[in-house]
Amino acid sequence: MLTSREVTIRYKQSVMGFFWALLMPTMVVLGGLMVRAAFSRIAGAPLETEAIAAMVLKASPWAFFVSGVRLATNSLTSNSNLVTRARCPRIVFPISAMLSALFDFGVALIPIVVALAIIGVPLSTHALWSLPLLLILVLMVGGLGVLLATANLFYRDVKYLVEVFLMFAIFFTPVLYEAEMLGPWKTWALLNPVAPVLEGLFASVVRAQAPDLGWTLYSLCSSLLLATVAAFVFRAAEPSFADNI
């Protein structure tokens, strides 16, 4: 019900309606294409179809990560009347905020499939890897959202720090480029737990290969650890919510 409310409020009396869910991924792709096209022209090499497909594929998961973390961070303070009065498991507020961002991602899936078909990316059975990879990403966003929502309730500066972080995080995450382009710096880029998920999606859908299982396991373990720590911190801090909100 909370997720439904979040989605309804976002799109109520909106002229573009669900097309807003496509805006951020589209801007990411267009920005990436401009940058890649500029570098390709300087290098004197054509912009490969694979690079375009990679950006189209990665843009929406990245948009979900950004939107999910942002909405979850503000979920407790924006529902202060319910947090202080309603007797319910308050962890539902950041989770429902994350799920509303997941709804937007679901809306964007159809255009992604259509765009990849137009580009000429054939789907293989390896594309089924995208399901566990996306589940890892959902777990990661949920854990990070719960942790940041708790911190933001006690320290309102957190939401501003999150905005700055999300603004620059795209440059340290292989969204507009592939990790292999970084050469010896590839390992450092993949230490970002989001990176192996995006690279795994690229490998399984665009290149029809199995993702790197070692790095995929690293992302899974990182997500599980983050979710566990977030749940522990949230439960420990929950009795003090009403006094600090």
C-alpha positions, -999 to +999 in steps of 0.1 A: +000+000+000+028+024+008+046+016-025+013+022-044+009+055-026+045+065-035+039+057-072+005+074-073+018+106-057+047+107-081+026+104-112-006+121-101-015+151-123+017+145-143+015+153-180+042+129-190+030+101-166+051+070-167+074+085-194+092+102-164+105+067-156+124+068-189+138+103-185+169+096-164+180+064-183+175+083-216+196+112-203+224+088-192+224+071-226+225+104-245+252+119-223+272+087-226+268+086-264+280+122-267+311+115-246+319+082-263+313+097-298+337+126-289+365+102-278+359+080-308+363+109-331+395+120-314+409+085-316+397+081-352+377+050-345+340+044-350+316+041-321+309+004-319+274-010-316+284-030-286+293+002-267+259+017-275+241-015-264+261-015-231+250+020-223+214+013-231+215-018-209+233-002-180+214+031-178+182+018-163+197-004-135+219+026-126+189+049-126+172+024-103+202+025-080+203+063-078+165+067-075+161+039-050+189+052-027+176+088-029+140+080-022+148+056+006+172+081+023+143+106+027+116+080+035+116+082+073+117+120+075+091+124+048+067+101+067+073+116+101+036+116+110+034+079+105+068+071+120+059+088+153+023+076+155+016+044+136+025+011+153+041-008+125+076-021+115+091+012+104+115-005+081+086-007+056+091+030+048+126+028+032+117-006+016+085+008+000+104+038-013+129+014-029+101-007-044+086+024-059+119+030-077+118-006-087+084+000-103+100+027-125+127+003-135+100-022-145+083+004-167+117+011-184+123-026-192+102-028-223+119+001-241+153-014-231+143-047-248+130-029-278+161-007-281+185-037-278+164-055-305+167-025-328+205-023-322+207-060-331+216-076-298+204-113-300+191-127-267+206-160-255+200-182-225+229-164-208+205-134-205+189-154-176+218-143-155+202-109-154+176-122-129+200-131-101+221-100-109+192-077-106+182-094-073+216-086-060+212-050-070+178-048-053+193-062-021+221-037-023+198-007-028+175-019+000+203-023+025+220+010+016+186+027+016+177+014+051+211+024+065+210+059+050+174+065+060+184+057+096+214+080+095+193+108+078+167+107+106+194+116+132+216+138+110+198+157+083+231+165+065+231+129+052+206+136+024+228+164+010+259+142+012+240+114-006+230+138-034+266+148-039+278+112-038+251+101-064+260+130-086+297+119-090+293+081-085+286+076-122+322+085-130+335+057-107+310+031-119+312+015-153+279+029-167+292+050-196+322+027-202+332-009-197+356-018-168+380-035-192+387-001-208+404+009-175+433-016-181+452-021-148+426+000-130+399-025-137+402-043-104+398-011-085+367-002-104+351-036-097+356-031-060+326-009-063+299-036-055+276-021-082+302-025-109+302-063-111+264-063-114+265-039-143+294-057-160+276-090-154+245-077-172+267-065-200+284-098-204+253-120-201+229-099-223+251-081-249+280-106-252+260-137-244+286-149-218+283-160-182+293-131-159+325-134-139+314-156-110+341-144-086+331-108-089+294-117-089+299-136-056+318-105-043+287-083-051+264-108-035+284-111-003+287-073-001+250-069-005+242-095+021+266-079+046+252-044+039+216-056+044+226-074+076+244-044+090+215-021+079+189-043+096+209-044+128+215-006+129+179+001+121+166-022+148+190-007+174+180+029+165+143+024+160+133+031+197+148+065+194+131+075+162+102+094+177+125+115+199+148+126+171+125+130+141 
